[in-house]
Amino acid sequence: MSLQDELTDVKRRLDDLTRTVERLERSLAPKRGDASRTQPADRPKDLVTIPDTPYDSSLWTDSDDEGLGARDRHAP
């Protein structure tokens, strides 16, 4: 098979894939609309908001560097 034949075959297969995906999207569109109506409009209560402000550096004062060992010793 020549390169041109292979490229033509790939293009045909991509066109088939595109049509199949479009057909699938059209068939799922009504179901997606139903699912969005059953979900709550506001945020779930179990989500936690994490502030963008930096953590207090005193939280890390006595901590060791993970994987490196204690500060007064050398890593292996």
Buried (B, 14 or more C-beta within 10 A) or exposed (E): EEEEEEEEEEEEEEEEEEEEEEEEEEEEEEEEEEEEEEEEEEEEEEEEEEEEEEEEEEEEEEEEEEEEEEEEEEEE
